[in-house]
Amino acid sequence: MIKPKTTKKETRQELESLVDQFIKAQGEIQQVDMGESGLVDGKYNTSHMGFSEPKQDRTPLNHVVAALQQKKHNKPAPSSHNSPKKKPTKKIIYDDFGDPLRWVWEEE
């Protein structure tokens, strides 16, 4: 049995009831400044950002790219006499009333 999806209205009502229950149980809501919850000891937590290693020098490969481009532009054009023959296609033959009679193979 598939559980029906909850609507936005139902989700809002559930959150409001949870907040009301928290407040009725003498819970207190603290106001925090925007972005404060993402700070560790007043600073951004940079341990997960990936900037801990120094910048690495990249190996220039301009000559490799130039060789690939040259090879790409020097390809000979495909000749028409070496192209594969087209396969025959199946075509339906209809009678004068539009009813199918038979299939025939046609070569193009």
Protein Blocks (a to p, Z undefined) as FASTA:
>chain_A
ZZddddfklmmmmmmmmmmmmmmnopacddddehklmpgehiacfklnopmbccdddddf
klmmmmmmmmmmmpccddfklpccddddddddddfkopafbdcdddZZ
